[in-house]
Amino acid sequence: MLPLRRFDFFLFLPVALLLGIGIFILASVAPANLGTHLLYVFISLCFFFLFSFIDLEIIFPFSPVVYLFSLFLLVLPFFFGLAVRGSVRWIPVGQFTIQPSEIVKPLVALIFAWYWARRKISLGNIFFAGLIFLPIIILIFLQPDLGSSLAITSIFIGCLFASPLQVKHVLVFLAIFLITVPLLWFSLKDYQKYRVVHFLNPYSDPLGKGYNLIQAKISVGSGKLFGRGFGRGTQSHLAFLPERYTDFVFASLTEEMGFLGGTVILLLYFWLFSRMLKIASRSLTTYTNDKSFFLLSVAIIFYLSFQVLVNIGMNIGLLPITGIPLPIVSYGGSSLLSTMISLGFLESIANRFNREKSIEIK
């Protein structure tokens, strides 16, 4: 007798469509990388389905071990990492490379969901959570990887704000924020500071620090309503647009598919996050005695939506350039694997709702 849980296709379908669009645009702007990307998609889907049918109740008790494993992964680049453009974020694994700061994102969401599900919000518990969080964020920031640092910080904040914060807690966070922002600025690398400065006025250095932002805006604008067509994007195909299939894949997409193509992407993300919010809401009302599932859902929603907003914002000139890929669509094995594991967690939570309706196959 094999129990077959009901699968939430309303969560998986927008993911599949976004994967298809990512493959489509990569086939246009970087066909040489298409084979590798298809392999990444296959591996990531395997992990998605693996975690979809694993009961998270089995994994949550191992959160302390997961935390130590996350620290182990983040330490590896300092010993075995490959230096790329001044950053040491990747470790070689055979013919491929893995970015540990991407892999640990769903793990960090799991850790803090487990932590806050078993503790009440208090200044002492918040302080202890900060001590747990500090080694993770420091190791990522030192690589340096500002984009992943911000994304993982959104996980920490998401778990906190999903809990019943009091006014005094909010005031404490506000005070910490006001203190740390100046310190954060002085701890940034020079190129990271330049990104912020030239975001405000990219034409002050159009061929240098402001080049990426200017080219992204030109790419988005040149697509107009219907786009230039498949394989006809001048900015991407003539290599004026940097990182055209990773950080700036949205600019490549809108250049070839136009405003309508960009709107389709936004609608698919809206569908995906609406479904994720529904799963989070249902887990809160269904499992009143265990908020682990709700907190994990919220943490994943926070960090994925943060990445979508930041990536699209920097592509259209509303936010400074940050090394954050567009989830599901951008080329990159570590990012795609991390995202699909996170969505596998959500699919597992959705599957729990239908356990009593499982179909038995003889």
C-alpha positions as CSV (number, residue, x, y, z in Angstrom):
1,M,0.0,0.0,0.0
2,L,1.5,3.3,-1.1
3,P,-0.1,6.5,0.2
4,L,-0.1,9.2,-2.4
5,R,-0.4,12.7,-0.9
6,R,-2.2,15.3,-2.9
7,F,0.2,17.6,-4.6
8,D,-0.4,21.4,-4.6
9,F,-0.2,22.1,-8.4
10,F,-1.4,25.7,-7.8
11,L,2.0,26.3,-6.1
12,F,4.0,24.3,-8.6
13,L,2.4,25.7,-11.8
14,P,3.7,29.3,-11.6
15,V,7.1,27.9,-10.6
16,A,7.1,25.7,-13.8
17,L,6.1,28.6,-16.0
18,L,8.9,30.8,-14.5
19,L,11.4,28.0,-15.1
20,G,10.2,27.8,-18.7
21,I,10.6,31.6,-19.2
22,G,14.1,31.4,-17.7
23,I,15.0,28.6,-20.1
24,F,13.5,30.6,-23.0
25,I,15.4,33.8,-22.3
26,L,18.7,31.9,-21.7
27,A,18.3,30.1,-25.0
28,S,18.2,33.5,-26.6
29,V,20.9,35.5,-24.8
30,A,23.4,32.8,-23.8
31,P,22.7,29.5,-25.7
32,A,26.1,28.2,-24.8
33,N,25.0,27.9,-21.2
34,L,21.6,26.3,-21.9
35,G,22.8,22.7,-21.4
36,T,24.3,23.5,-18.0
37,H,21.2,25.4,-17.0
38,L,18.9,22.5,-18.0
39,L,21.1,20.3,-15.7
40,Y,20.6,22.8,-12.9
41,V,16.9,22.8,-13.5
42,F,16.7,19.0,-13.4
43,I,18.8,18.7,-10.1
44,S,16.8,21.5,-8.5
45,L,13.5,19.9,-9.4
46,C,14.7,16.6,-7.9
47,F,15.4,18.4,-4.6
48,F,12.1,20.2,-4.8
49,F,10.2,16.9,-5.1
50,L,12.4,15.3,-2.5
51,F,11.6,17.9,0.2
52,S,8.0,18.1,-1.0
53,F,7.3,14.6,0.3
54,I,9.5,14.7,3.4
55,D,7.6,15.5,6.6
56,L,9.1,18.6,8.1
57,E,8.3,17.3,11.6
58,I,11.2,14.9,11.0
59,I,13.6,17.7,10.1
60,F,12.7,20.4,12.7
61,P,14.3,18.6,15.7
62,F,17.6,18.5,13.9
63,S,17.7,22.3,13.5
64,P,20.7,22.7,15.9
65,V,22.6,20.3,13.6
66,V,21.4,22.2,10.6
67,Y,22.8,25.4,12.2
68,L,26.2,23.8,12.6
69,F,26.1,22.4,9.1
70,S,25.3,25.9,7.8
71,L,28.3,27.4,9.6
72,F,30.5,24.6,8.2
73,L,29.3,25.5,4.6
74,L,30.0,29.2,5.1
75,V,33.5,28.6,6.4
76,L,34.5,26.5,3.4
77,P,35.0,29.4,0.9
78,F,37.7,30.8,3.2
79,F,39.8,27.6,2.8
80,F,38.7,26.2,-0.6
81,G,37.0,29.2,-2.3
82,L,37.6,30.5,-5.8
83,A,38.3,34.2,-6.1
84,V,36.1,35.9,-8.6
85,R,36.1,39.7,-9.0
86,G,37.5,40.2,-5.5
87,S,34.9,37.9,-3.9
88,V,35.5,34.4,-2.5
89,R,31.9,33.0,-2.5
90,W,32.2,29.8,-4.5
91,I,33.8,26.4,-3.8
92,P,34.6,24.0,-6.6
93,V,32.8,20.7,-6.7
94,G,34.1,18.7,-9.7
95,Q,33.4,20.7,-12.9
96,F,30.9,22.9,-11.1
97,T,30.9,25.5,-8.3
98,I,28.6,25.9,-5.3
99,Q,27.8,29.1,-3.5
100,P,27.3,28.2,0.2
101,S,25.7,31.6,1.0
102,E,22.8,30.6,-1.4
103,I,22.5,27.1,-0.1
104,V,22.1,28.1,3.5
105,K,19.1,30.4,2.9
106,P,16.4,27.7,3.3
107,L,18.4,26.2,6.2
108,V,18.5,29.6,8.0
109,A,14.7,29.9,7.5
110,L,14.3,26.4,9.0
111,I,16.5,27.2,12.0
112,F,14.8,30.4,13.0
113,A,11.3,29.0,12.4
114,W,12.1,26.2,14.8
115,Y,13.7,28.6,17.3
116,W,10.8,31.1,17.5
117,A,8.1,28.4,17.5
118,R,9.4,27.2,20.9
119,R,10.1,30.6,22.5
120,K,8.1,33.7,23.3
121,I,9.1,37.1,22.1
122,S,11.2,38.8,24.7
123,L,14.3,41.0,24.7
124,G,16.3,38.1,26.1
125,N,15.2,35.7,23.4
126,I,15.7,38.3,20.7
127,F,19.2,38.9,22.0
128,F,20.0,35.2,22.0
129,A,18.6,34.9,18.5
130,G,20.9,37.7,17.5
131,L,23.9,35.8,18.9
132,I,22.9,32.8,16.8
133,F,22.4,34.9,13.7
134,L,25.6,36.9,14.1
135,P,28.1,34.2,13.0
136,I,26.1,33.5,9.9
137,I,25.8,37.1,8.7
138,I,29.4,37.9,9.5
139,L,30.7,34.9,7.5
140,I,28.6,35.9,4.5
141,F,29.5,39.6,4.7
142,L,33.2,38.8,4.8
143,Q,33.2,36.9,1.6
144,P,31.9,39.6,0.7
145,D,28.3,39.0,-0.4
146,L,26.1,41.9,0.4
147,G,23.1,40.6,-1.6
148,S,23.0,37.3,0.3
149,S,23.6,39.1,3.6
150,L,20.5,41.3,3.0
151,A,18.4,38.3,1.9
152,I,19.2,36.3,5.0
153,T,18.6,39.3,7.2
154,S,15.1,39.5,5.7
155,I,14.6,35.9,6.9
156,F,15.6,36.9,10.5
157,I,13.3,40.0,10.3
158,G,10.4,37.9,8.8
159,C,10.4,35.4,11.6
160,L,10.4,38.2,14.2
161,F,7.6,40.2,12.7
162,A,5.5,37.0,12.3
163,S,5.6,36.8,16.1
164,P,3.6,39.1,18.3
165,L,6.0,42.0,18.8
166,Q,5.3,44.6,21.4
167,V,5.9,48.4,21.0
168,K,9.1,48.2,23.2
169,H,10.5,45.5,20.8
170,V,9.9,47.7,17.8
171,L,11.6,50.6,19.5
172,V,14.6,48.5,20.3
173,F,14.8,47.4,16.6
174,L,14.5,51.0,15.5
175,A,17.4,52.0,17.8
176,I,19.6,49.2,16.6
177,F,18.8,50.1,13.0
178,L,19.7,53.7,13.5
179,I,23.0,52.7,15.2
180,T,24.0,50.0,12.7
181,V,23.3,51.8,9.4
182,P,26.3,54.2,9.8
183,L,28.5,51.3,10.9
184,L,27.3,49.2,7.9
185,W,28.2,52.1,5.5
186,F,31.8,52.3,6.8
187,S,32.1,48.5,6.6
188,L,31.2,48.3,2.9
189,K,33.8,47.8,0.2
190,D,34.6,50.8,-2.0
191,Y,32.8,49.3,-5.0
192,Q,29.7,48.7,-2.9
193,K,29.7,52.4,-1.8
194,Y,30.1,53.5,-5.4
195,R,27.0,51.5,-6.3
196,V,24.9,53.5,-3.9
197,V,26.4,56.8,-4.8
198,H,26.1,56.3,-8.6
199,F,22.6,54.9,-8.2
200,L,21.6,58.5,-7.3
201,N,23.4,59.9,-10.3
202,P,24.6,57.1,-12.7
203,Y,25.5,59.7,-15.4
204,S,28.3,61.1,-13.3
205,D,30.3,58.1,-14.4
206,P,28.4,56.7,-17.4
207,L,31.3,54.5,-18.6
208,G,32.4,53.3,-15.2
209,K,30.4,52.9,-12.0
210,G,27.1,54.0,-13.5
211,Y,27.4,51.8,-16.7
212,N,25.5,48.7,-15.5
213,L,22.5,50.7,-14.3
214,I,22.4,52.8,-17.5
215,Q,22.5,49.8,-19.8
216,A,19.8,48.0,-17.8
217,K,17.5,50.9,-18.1
218,I,18.2,51.2,-21.8
219,S,17.5,47.5,-22.3
220,V,14.2,47.7,-20.4
221,G,13.1,50.8,-22.3
222,S,14.1,49.6,-25.8
223,G,11.7,46.6,-25.4
224,K,8.7,49.1,-25.5
225,L,5.3,47.3,-25.5
226,F,5.9,44.1,-27.4
227,G,9.7,43.7,-27.3
228,R,12.2,43.3,-30.0
229,G,11.5,39.6,-30.4
230,F,13.3,36.4,-29.6
231,G,17.1,36.7,-30.3
232,R,16.8,40.4,-31.3
233,G,17.8,42.2,-28.2
234,T,20.7,44.5,-29.2
235,Q,21.9,45.4,-25.7
236,S,22.1,41.8,-24.5
237,H,23.3,40.2,-27.7
238,L,26.0,42.8,-28.4
239,A,27.1,42.4,-24.7
240,F,26.4,46.0,-23.8
241,L,24.3,44.7,-20.9
242,P,26.5,43.0,-18.3
243,E,25.4,39.9,-16.5
244,R,22.6,39.6,-19.0
245,Y,21.4,36.1,-17.9
246,T,22.0,36.4,-14.1
247,D,21.6,39.7,-12.3
248,F,20.1,41.5,-15.3
249,V,18.0,38.7,-16.8
250,F,14.8,40.8,-16.3
251,A,16.3,43.6,-18.5
252,S,17.2,41.0,-21.1
253,L,13.7,39.6,-20.9
254,T,11.9,42.9,-21.2
255,E,14.1,43.9,-24.1
256,E,13.0,40.9,-26.1
257,M,9.4,40.4,-24.7
258,G,8.6,44.1,-23.9
259,F,6.4,45.5,-21.3
260,L,3.9,42.7,-21.8
261,G,6.6,40.1,-21.1
262,G,7.6,41.9,-17.9
263,T,4.0,42.1,-16.9
264,V,3.6,38.3,-17.3
265,I,6.6,37.8,-15.1
266,L,5.1,40.0,-12.4
267,L,1.7,38.3,-12.6
268,L,3.4,34.9,-12.2
269,Y,5.2,36.1,-9.1
270,F,2.0,37.5,-7.8
271,W,0.3,34.1,-8.3
272,L,3.2,32.3,-6.6
273,F,3.4,34.6,-3.6
274,S,-0.4,34.6,-3.2
275,R,-0.3,30.8,-3.0
276,M,2.5,30.9,-0.6
277,L,0.6,33.4,1.6
278,K,-2.4,31.1,1.5
279,I,-0.3,28.2,2.7
280,A,1.1,30.3,5.5
281,S,-2.3,31.5,6.6
282,R,-3.7,28.0,6.5
283,S,-0.8,26.6,8.5
284,L,-1.4,29.2,11.2
285,T,-5.1,28.3,11.6
286,T,-4.5,24.5,11.2
287,Y,-1.5,24.0,13.6
288,T,-2.4,26.3,16.4
289,N,-0.1,24.4,18.8
290,D,3.0,24.5,16.6
291,K,3.9,27.6,14.7
292,S,7.0,26.1,13.0
293,F,5.2,25.7,9.7
294,F,3.8,29.2,9.7
295,L,7.1,30.8,10.7
296,L,9.0,28.8,8.0
297,S,6.4,29.8,5.4
298,V,6.7,33.5,6.4
299,A,10.5,33.4,6.4
300,I,10.6,31.9,2.9
301,I,8.1,34.4,1.6
302,F,10.1,37.3,3.1
303,Y,13.4,36.4,1.5
304,L,12.1,35.3,-1.9
305,S,9.9,38.4,-2.2
306,F,12.8,40.6,-1.1
307,Q,15.0,39.1,-3.8
308,V,12.3,39.6,-6.5
309,L,11.7,43.2,-5.5
310,V,15.4,44.1,-5.3
311,N,16.3,42.4,-8.5
312,I,13.5,44.0,-10.6
313,G,14.0,47.3,-8.8
314,M,17.7,47.5,-9.7
315,N,16.9,46.4,-13.3
316,I,14.5,49.3,-13.8
317,G,16.7,51.8,-11.9
318,L,14.6,52.1,-8.7
319,L,17.2,50.5,-6.4
320,P,21.0,50.4,-6.3
321,I,22.8,47.5,-8.1
322,T,23.1,44.5,-5.8
323,G,24.2,41.0,-6.6
324,I,20.8,39.4,-6.1
325,P,19.5,37.0,-8.8
326,L,15.9,36.8,-9.9
327,P,14.5,33.7,-8.2
328,I,13.7,30.8,-10.5
329,V,14.5,32.8,-13.7
330,S,18.2,33.7,-13.4
331,Y,20.9,31.4,-14.5
332,G,22.8,29.9,-11.5
333,G,22.8,26.5,-10.0
334,S,23.2,27.5,-6.3
335,S,20.5,30.1,-6.4
336,L,18.0,27.8,-8.2
337,L,18.7,24.9,-5.9
338,S,18.2,27.1,-2.8
339,T,15.0,28.5,-4.2
340,M,13.6,25.1,-5.1
341,I,14.5,23.6,-1.7
342,S,12.6,26.5,-0.1
343,L,9.6,25.9,-2.3
344,G,9.8,22.2,-1.6
345,F,9.4,23.1,2.1
346,L,6.2,25.0,1.3
347,E,4.9,22.2,-0.9
348,S,5.5,19.8,2.1
349,I,3.5,22.1,4.3
350,A,0.7,22.2,1.7
351,N,0.8,18.4,1.4
352,R,0.1,18.1,5.2
353,F,-3.3,19.7,4.8
354,N,-4.4,16.9,2.5
355,R,-2.9,13.9,4.4
356,E,-6.3,12.7,5.5
357,K,-7.4,12.7,1.8
358,S,-4.5,10.6,0.6
359,I,-5.2,8.1,-2.1
360,E,-4.1,4.5,-1.6
361,I,-2.7,2.7,-4.6
362,K,-2.8,-1.0,-4.4
